[in-house]
Amino acid sequence: MKVYIVRHGQVPHNALGQYNGADEDLTELGIKQAIELKNRIRKIDFDIIISSPLTRAKHTANIINSNNKEIIIDDRITERSCGDLTGKPLEVTNRDEYWNYNSTIQYGTSEDIKLFFKRIFEFLDELKTKNYHSVLIVAHSGVSKAFSAYFEGMQDGMFLNRGLKNCEIKEYQL
């Protein structure tokens, strides 16, 4: 099965360089990014779209769904919760440590990275049992980091630079 993961378009917290625990919609640029992505992937024949329940992912999924495929919402592919870091500049943490799978540092009430990856891995393990030829997943940068770990391995456990940019797409074979 081919699995395509897409990160949603830009949202206000992305533009401001802040942690985002809010359920916010796309900016004008985010909508433009999604439309551009729609045009790039128009010829990919996927069976279904699975989206994070967050507004930014659902909006992106609806924009890029040029073939009117069914969109399933799955809570397991919600972004890693940043907890009480919401609205704070990214610089309030050591970003390398925040996205270090082997780190023992806990930043406020943010979701533990190991539990977050476990949630994503369980989603992917279940997806393996489905009879799809090709699936489009619309989610978040953190989710794309967990996909990277699942498909490409943990390597050194450092995931800061292994996530997708807004409306970037990556293909994996499951």
C-alpha positions as CSV (number, residue, x, y, z in Angstrom):
1,M,0.0,0.0,0.0
2,K,1.2,3.5,-0.9
3,V,0.8,6.0,2.0
4,Y,1.1,9.7,1.2
5,I,1.4,12.0,4.1
6,V,0.7,15.7,3.7
7,R,1.1,18.5,6.3
8,H,-1.7,21.0,6.4
9,G,-1.3,24.6,5.0
10,Q,0.0,27.5,7.1
11,V,-1.9,28.6,10.2
12,P,-1.4,31.8,12.2
13,H,0.8,30.1,14.9
14,N,3.1,28.8,12.1
15,A,3.5,32.4,10.7
16,L,4.2,33.7,14.2
17,G,6.7,30.9,15.1
18,Q,4.7,29.8,18.1
19,Y,3.7,26.5,19.7
20,N,0.2,25.7,18.6
21,G,-2.3,23.8,20.7
22,A,-5.2,25.8,19.3
23,D,-7.7,24.4,16.7
24,E,-7.2,27.2,14.2
25,D,-7.9,27.4,10.5
26,L,-5.6,28.1,7.5
27,T,-4.3,31.6,6.7
28,E,-4.7,33.0,3.2
29,L,-1.2,31.6,2.4
30,G,-2.2,28.2,3.8
31,I,-5.2,28.1,1.5
32,K,-3.0,29.1,-1.4
33,Q,-0.5,26.3,-0.4
34,A,-3.3,23.8,-0.4
35,I,-4.6,24.8,-3.8
36,E,-1.1,24.5,-5.2
37,L,-0.7,21.1,-3.7
38,K,-4.1,20.0,-5.1
39,N,-2.8,20.9,-8.6
40,R,0.5,18.9,-8.0
41,I,-1.3,15.7,-6.8
42,R,-4.3,15.8,-9.0
43,K,-3.2,12.6,-10.9
44,I,-2.4,10.5,-7.8
45,D,-5.1,7.9,-7.5
46,F,-5.7,7.3,-3.8
47,D,-8.6,5.2,-2.4
48,I,-9.3,7.3,0.7
49,I,-8.2,10.3,2.7
50,I,-7.6,10.1,6.4
51,S,-7.4,13.4,8.2
52,S,-6.6,14.7,11.6
53,P,-9.7,16.1,13.3
54,L,-8.1,19.5,13.7
55,T,-9.6,22.3,11.5
56,R,-6.4,23.1,9.6
57,A,-6.0,19.4,8.5
58,K,-9.7,19.0,7.6
59,H,-9.7,22.2,5.6
60,T,-6.5,21.2,3.7
61,A,-8.0,17.7,3.1
62,N,-11.2,19.2,1.6
63,I,-9.2,21.6,-0.7
64,I,-6.9,18.9,-2.1
65,N,-9.6,16.3,-2.5
66,S,-10.0,16.9,-6.3
67,N,-11.4,13.4,-6.9
68,N,-14.1,13.7,-4.2
69,K,-12.8,10.7,-2.2
70,E,-14.2,9.8,1.2
71,I,-12.5,11.6,4.1
72,I,-12.2,9.7,7.4
73,I,-11.3,11.6,10.5
74,D,-9.0,9.8,12.9
75,D,-8.1,11.3,16.3
76,R,-4.9,9.3,16.5
77,I,-3.2,11.5,13.9
78,T,-3.8,14.7,15.8
79,E,-0.7,16.8,16.4
80,R,1.5,16.3,19.4
81,S,-0.1,18.3,22.2
82,C,2.2,21.1,23.3
83,G,0.1,21.7,26.4
84,D,0.9,24.9,28.3
85,L,3.5,25.9,25.6
86,T,0.6,27.0,23.4
87,G,1.1,30.5,22.1
88,K,4.7,30.7,23.3
89,P,7.6,31.4,21.0
90,L,9.3,28.2,19.7
91,E,12.5,29.5,21.3
92,V,11.3,29.0,24.9
93,T,12.4,25.4,24.5
94,N,15.5,23.7,23.2
95,R,13.8,22.5,19.9
96,D,16.3,19.7,19.4
97,E,15.5,18.3,22.8
98,Y,11.7,18.8,22.4
99,W,11.9,16.6,19.3
100,N,14.6,14.2,20.7
101,Y,13.0,10.7,21.2
102,N,15.7,9.9,23.7
103,S,15.4,13.0,25.8
104,T,14.3,12.9,29.5
105,I,13.4,16.6,29.5
106,Q,9.7,17.3,29.9
107,Y,8.6,20.7,28.8
108,G,5.5,21.8,30.8
109,T,2.4,19.8,30.0
110,S,3.4,18.8,26.5
111,E,2.7,15.3,25.3
112,D,5.5,12.9,25.9
113,I,7.2,12.1,22.6
114,K,7.3,8.4,23.2
115,L,3.6,8.3,23.9
116,F,3.0,10.5,20.9
117,F,5.0,8.2,18.5
118,K,3.3,5.1,20.0
119,R,-0.1,6.6,19.1
120,I,1.0,7.2,15.5
121,F,2.7,3.8,15.2
122,E,-0.6,2.1,16.4
123,F,-2.5,4.0,13.7
124,L,0.0,2.8,11.1
125,D,-0.1,-0.8,12.4
126,E,-3.8,-0.8,12.0
127,L,-3.6,0.8,8.6
128,K,-1.6,-2.2,7.5
129,T,-4.6,-4.4,8.0
130,K,-6.8,-2.4,5.6
131,N,-7.2,-3.4,2.0
132,Y,-6.3,-0.1,0.4
133,H,-4.0,0.4,-2.6
134,S,-3.2,4.0,-1.9
135,V,-4.0,6.3,1.1
136,L,-3.6,10.0,1.6
137,I,-3.0,11.2,5.2
138,V,-3.5,14.8,6.0
139,A,-1.9,15.7,9.4
140,H,0.8,17.7,11.0
141,S,4.6,18.3,11.2
142,G,4.9,16.2,14.4
143,V,2.9,13.4,12.8
144,S,5.2,13.4,9.8
145,K,8.2,13.1,12.2
146,A,6.6,10.0,13.7
147,F,6.0,8.6,10.2
148,S,9.7,9.2,9.5
149,A,10.6,7.2,12.6
150,Y,8.2,4.4,11.6
151,F,9.3,4.1,8.0
152,E,12.9,5.2,8.1
153,G,13.9,4.2,11.7
154,M,14.9,6.0,14.8
155,Q,18.4,6.7,13.7
156,D,19.9,9.0,16.4
157,G,16.4,9.9,17.8
158,M,16.6,13.5,16.7
159,F,13.5,14.5,14.8
160,L,13.4,18.3,14.7
161,N,14.5,18.4,11.0
162,R,12.6,15.3,9.9
163,G,9.1,16.9,9.6
164,L,7.3,18.1,6.6
165,K,6.8,21.8,5.7
166,N,3.3,23.2,5.1
167,C,1.6,21.4,2.3
168,E,4.6,19.2,1.6
169,I,3.9,15.6,0.7
170,K,5.9,12.4,1.2
171,E,5.3,8.9,-0.1
172,Y,5.9,5.7,1.8
173,Q,5.3,2.0,1.1
174,L,3.4,0.2,3.9
